[in-house]
């Protein structure tokens, strides 16, 4: 992912309070959590996300810094890829 792509994702998250995007083999959804921080899910595909199927992994990133949250969920995706998922 380029710096420009990463910046667009972060800016969208800050402006819209949620963002969805494809990253390598996964589809990621991140939104602001009502309790603070960011809630995110990593799916096998956009189709699974749209069909409201279970995500592969995800959770809450308890930071107020959007770029840190984006990197947190990108790391989850990278870990899943390393594990062949």
C-alpha positions, 0 to 999 in steps of 0.5 A: 500500500502506498503512502497516498493510499494509506492517507486516503484511508485515514482521511476517509476514516476521520471524515466519515467515521468509517472506511472499507477497503481491499488490502491484498487478499482481504477486505477491511472495515473500520469504524469509530467505536462508541466507547472510543477507539476503533472497531474493525473487521477483516473479511476474506472478500468484499462479498462476505462483508456485504453478505454480513458473513462472519469476519476472519478476525478483528477487534477493537483498537483502543487508540484515538489516532486513526493512522494507528488504528489503520495499521493495527487492522493492516497488521491483522490482515498481514498475519492472516496472510502469513498463516495462509488465511 
